[in-house]
Structure formats: structure tokens, C-alpha cells
Amino acid sequence: MTDSPQILFYLSLGFSFLAVVVLAAGLGAYFAGRFSRVSRRLVEAGGGRAGGPDESSWWRSGGETFIHRLSNWNDPKDELEKSRMRRRLSRAGHRGSSALRTFLGLKAALFLGGAGAGFVLSSSLSEISTATMALLIVGFATAGFYLPDIVVTLQGTQRREHIYRVLPDMVDLLVICMESGMALSAALKKVSEEMSMASRPMFEELKIVLFELETGLARADALKNLASRTGLEEIQSLAGMLIQADKFGTSIARSLRVFAQSMRANRTQRAEEQAAKVGVKLTLPLILCIFPTLLFVILSPACLRLYQALVGPSGVLGG
């Protein structure tokens, strides 16, 4: 690797510049979009309207254009695979029209950035073989390529856990609204308004349901779409219960109260199940960490005395 140090230097410099540009464009587009959404929500909360020229719009549009062009390198041809990706992004909270292209573009950008970082790192190391250098480049590129998948999976898991935690509060509010004489659509609208500050994910899900109902979609289909978007068994049960209550004409408020009670019982049982698993999960750390240390502390004095008695100056074998 030391035959042509000048070529390696220029290649390393080029890959470094490419990695910096890719990461700067991706991070700039992300933070610019994030800050604009926050400022828009603050303006709307203050009673104004979000509008006017955005100072970071040129940076955001340029970064998004660059990322979207990179997505053409990684665009899957199978429509089923695209549908699966859109569902994963939807469950993670990314439902924009360009969410899929941004996701694919970030994968390609991080792939190139990871390859550049691996090349720079391997070039800076002295006396490194070609196989090791190739392994570092491939490893960094692979890590960068799959990093967006890991982030989206973690975001989807956190979103589902958050919706699961706030679901009992939402059902309680829905029961109160239904028992006060509201229809289901009006109760969902009122609950969505109350949940707008407490839980943004739940507010977004309810707003989508209300939008689908306003556009003329059947209530059963809107509830089924809600269950499909979230992927939670509790919401699937809630949607099925509301569909059955609407179909057979039973009291929705009474059904919701029964569902809330059963959901609390299920949560209590799940908590007890998790508590019962603690003892089993602690077995391996006890065996690997605490048990050897405890044996060392207990047996060390006995081993030292035995050594002195056998091998020491006055020992049996020492004399």
C-alpha cells in the first residue's frame, strides 16, 4: 500500500470531501425540515398562520433534491417491496409523499459516506494489507447502508410503545365523550383535539381516521386502516369491537367501557409476566459476573493457606 502514496493521498482527500458533502447535505435537510416543522407548530399554537418565506428553504430543497437523485441508485423495481417499505416508514411516522425517496436516498448517501470513511481510515493506517483495507471499506459501507433501516425500525418500535401507553387515556376520553351523548365521529374529533398536546402520534392517527371519514370512507374501513397503520393488537381489538358494535347496534359507550376494563387487566397481566421473568433473566448475569467474583473472594484465603502449607518455606513440599 506504500507504492503510490501520492495517489492514495488524493483518493483519500476525494473520498473525505465526498463523505463530508453527503453527510452535510443529509443532516442539513433533516435539521432544516425539523426546525421548520417546530416553528410552524409554534406559530399555529400562538394563533397565527405558518407562512412566509423560509430562510432555510433553499438549503432544505437543495439537500432534498440531492438525496432524491441518489435514491434512483437504490430504487427497487418490485412494487411489493416498495409497499413494504412504505408501510415500515408509515409505522415509524414518516408518511410524506417523498418519504420513500428520502429513505432510499439516505441509504445510498450513507453507503457512499461509509465507503469513503472506511477508505480514509484504512489509508491512514500504516502497513495494512489490501484485504484488510477492502474489508474495512465494505464494512463501513454496509454499516452506512443499513443504518437507516435500523433507525426506522427503532422509531417504529418507539412509536408503537408510545401509542400503547397512551391508548388507555384515549379510550377513557372516548368513553366520556360517548356517554355525554356525542356520536362516534364527534367523539373522535374531540379526543383528537385533547390528544394533540399530550400525544402527537395518537393525534396524527386520529386525524387520519377523521379525514378518511370526512372523505366518505366507511367507518369499518377507516378503523381497519387505523389497525393496519399502527400494527398494535390492542387497536386491532378496539377496531373490531367498534365495527361489531356498529354492525349489531349495541351501545358503543358500554362496549368501550368493557374494552377499557379488559385492556387494563391485560396490562396488569403483562406487567406481572414481565416481573416474573426478572428472576430468569438475572440468572445469566449472576453466573457470569457475580458468581465467579464471589468464589474468588471466598476461596482465595483458603488457596493461599494451602499454598503456604504445601509449597511455602515451612511447607511439606518446600523443605
C-alpha positions, -999 to +999 in steps of 0.1 A: +000+000+000+030+023+001+040+021-036+020+051-047+015+073-016+006+104-037-023+086-054-036+073-021-034+108-007-055+123-035-080+094-034-083+098+004-088+135+000-115+130-026-134+104-005-132+126+025-147+155+006-175+133-007-183+119+027-184+154+042-207+167+014-231+137+017-233+139+055-237+177+055-265+175+029-283+148+047-280+164+082-288+198+068-320+186+051-331+168+083-325+196+107-339+222+084-371+203+080-372+196+117-368+233+127-393+244+101-419+220+115-413+231+150-416+268+141-448+261+122-463+244+152-453+273+174-469+298+151-501+278+148-502+273+186-499+311+190-529+317+168-511+327+137-506+311+104-475+294+092-464+311+061-440+335+045-405+327+031-385+302+049-348+312+054-336+276+052-359+266+023-331+268-003-308+246+018-336+221+025-347+220-011-312+216-023-304+188+002-337+170-006-330+173-044-296+158-039-309+130-017-338+122-041-313+119-070-293+094-051-325+074-045-325+064-082-295+042-075-314+022-049-349+023-062-364-012-060-383-023-091-407-046-072-438-028-062-444-052-034-411-043-019-419-006-022-452-012-005-435-029+024-410+000+027-439+025+027-456+005+055-425+004+076-420+042+071-456+048+079-454+029+112-424+049+121-443+082+114-428+091+080-458+095+057-449+123+034-451+119-004-413+119-006-406+097+024-397+067+004-373+086-019-357+103+011-352+070+028-337+053-003-315+084-009-302+084+026-293+047+023-273+055-009-257+086+007-246+068+038-233+039+017-210+063-002-201+081+030-193+049+048-172+037+020-153+070+020-148+069+058-136+033+055-111+042+028-099+072+047-094+051+079-076+023+061-054+047+042-043+064+074-032+031+089+004+021+081+013-014+069-022-025+061-029-052+036-052-049+006-076-075+020-079-056+053-084-023+035-112-038+014-127-054+044-128-020+062-143-002+032-170-029+027-178-030+065-182+008+068-203+009+035-225-019+047-230-002+081-239+031+064-263+013+040-283-005+068-282+024+093-314+040+081-332+006+084-321+003+120-332+039+127-366+034+111-371+001+130-363+018+163-386+047+155-414+023+147-409+004+179-409+036+200-440+049+182-459+017+189-449+016+225-459+053+229-493+046+213-497+016+235-490+037+267-515+064+258-542+041+244-560+037+278-562+075+283-576+078+247-602+051+254-612+068+287-617+101+269-637+084+242-659+067+268-666+101+285-675+117+252-697+088+241-715+088+275-722+125+272-742+119+241-717+125+213-716+104+181-685+084+174-672+108+148-677+138+171-661+119+200-631+110+179-627+147+169-629+159+205-605+132+216-580+141+189-581+178+200-574+167+236-546+144+225-529+170+202-506+182+230-504+150+251-495+126+223-485+137+188-485+101+173-521+094+186-533+128+174-519+120+139-536+086+138-569+100+149-567+129+124-561+104+096-592+085+107-613+117+108-600+127+073-610+093+059-644+096+074-649+131+060-639+119+025-667+093+026-648+062+036-669+037+056-663+037+093-653+000+093-627+006+066-613+036+084-609+016+117-593-013+098-568+012+083-561+025+117-553-010+130-531-017+099-511+015+103-503+010+140-498-027+140-509-030+176-531-059+187-550-037+212-560-012+185-570-041+162-592-054+190-606-019+195-614-015+158-630-049+157-651-041+188-663-008+173-671-025+140-691-052+157-709-026+179-718-005+149-729-035+129-752-050+156-764-017+170-752-023+206-741+006+229-707+018+218-701+035+251-708+004+271-686-017+248-658+009+252-660+007+289-658-031+288-629-029+265-611-004+287-615-027+317-602-057+298-573-037+285-563-026+320-565-063+331-543-073+301-518-046+310-517-058+346-512-094+335-484-083+311-467-064+339-469-094+362-455-116+334-425-092+329-419-092+366-419-130+367-393-131+340-368-110+360-355-139+381-348-159+349-332-130+332-309-124+362-296-160+361-271-154+334-256-122+348-253-138+382-235-168+368-211-149+346-204-118+367-212-122+404-207-159+410-170-161+398-162-130+419-179-145+449-160-177+445-127-158+441-133-138+473-143-169+493-117-194+481-087-170+478-077-172+516-081-210+516-059-213+484-032-190+499-031-211+531-030-243+512-001-230+490+019-219+521+012-252+538+024-272+507+050-251+489+060-224+514+093-224+533+079-244+562+056-265+539+056-301+532+070-298+497+090-267+503+115-282+527 
